[in-house]
Amino acid sequence: MVDGAAANSGKPRGRHPDKRLSVPAVNAARPGRYADGNGLYLEVDPSGAKRYLLRTVVHGRRRDIGLGGTQYVSLAEAREQARLLRMVARQGGDPVAERNKERRRSISFEQAARTVHAEHIVPANKSAKANAQWLSSLEHYAFPRIGKRPVFAIDQADLLRALGPIWLEKPETARRVKQRIRNVLDWARANGMGDGVHPVEGIEKALPKQNHRDSHLAALPWQDLPELLERIAGVGGLGALALQFTILTAARSGEVRGATWSEIDLDERTWIVPAERMKSGREHRVPLSDAAINVLRKARGERPDPDTLVFPSTKPGRPLSDMTLAAVLKRLDVPVTVHGFRSTFRDWAEEATSYPHEVKEAALAHVVKNKVERAYRRSDLFEKRRAMMMEWAAYATTPDGNSGSLQIEAGHEPERSE
């Protein structure tokens, strides 16, 4: 047992101590501070809680640096931590910053994912079911393979282990899991746990091509879009025009169906969706491609009142229903959803372009859930998005999927339907 008077003073008399403590002494220590040597101390609270701390000089000032409680940190581990941090201090560094960095690097992917879910997904999403699905998909497909990996060390090989088994068998699930893994890694990087090339970028190139299609497919494979868009253009009617505009802008159906001419600036080639009509509650600027402008000109007819709807139904003041757009797909016997075209756009952007992740997210009007990243991202990246949407339209409106613009054939008066 350590001498009580000398130990509690924190400054033992006589020879400078070196590894003075022992495991039995730590276990039996009463309230006070006990020196182990070289600045390492055991501190015991009146409550009995025990912790290690390092007393050293940092930039000319004495600092006490906590190393953790004895229930989590062994005496040997505390001595090694103290040695490394003293070395950092001698070299002019900041041992506190170094300790915090090491702690961050020790966070596992599962710990990071649960933090993101609790602090960012749940507060931003009103759907309890969606919140549960977000986490359960990672628990089922990601945690068993990469959950224990330090989040800073996650690489593409790890992602292949998680996504590979479901990439072809469950393509839609795999896409969602990939996006949720990206959310976690984005949060980790914003908090200093990762650098270099993002592991999710380009991961599709290392995975087999998804050709899986069945009657329940919700989103169209992007490779099939040019052919389908040409067929939609041949249908005629406002429903088909609204569906084309939805696809070309990658907007939500409700945003398109509720659009008024006052939101459209054909000269500036811009559509401004007001905050009250956005899911995010924030105004969203949409760059309009040549193909999208052509759709609007076809829908406009005579000069409309600015407050009138771009895609009205037969009932005055009422927009087309979502079923009207879906009916176009049903007529063409295409088993996909209108909302699924946003996934089609995202898959094309991921697999066929090199645009940064934040540009793709901005095009879809996704809210940046991480507060740190959101604070630094002030721009809506409009000009970069304009270039991407022009490229998207050129791909989507050309039969071979290379270039071109949509030519809407005249001769069909738009049908007004509910």
Buried (B, 14 or more C-beta within 10 A) or exposed (E): EBEEEBBBBEEBEEEEBEEBBEEEBBEEBEEBBBBBBBBBBBBBEEEEEBBBBBBBEBEEEEBEBEBBEBEEBBBEEBBEBBEBBBEBBEEEBBBBEBBEBEEBBEBBBBBBBBBBBEBBBBEEBEEEEEBEEBBEBBBEBBBEBBBEBBBBBBEBEBBBBBBBEBBBEBBBBBBBBBBBBBBBBBBBBBBEBBEEEBBBBEBBEEBEEBEBEEEEBEBBBBBBBBEBBBBBBEBBBBBBBBBBBBBBBBBBBBBBBBBBBBBBEEEEBBBBBBEEBBEEEEBBBBBBBBBBBBBBEBBBEEEBEEEEBBBBBEEEEEBBBBEBBBBBBEBBEBBBBBBBBBBBBBBBBBBBBEBBBBBBBBBBBBEBBBEBBEEEBEEBBEEBBBEBBBBBBBBBBBEEBEEBBBEBEEEBEBBBBE
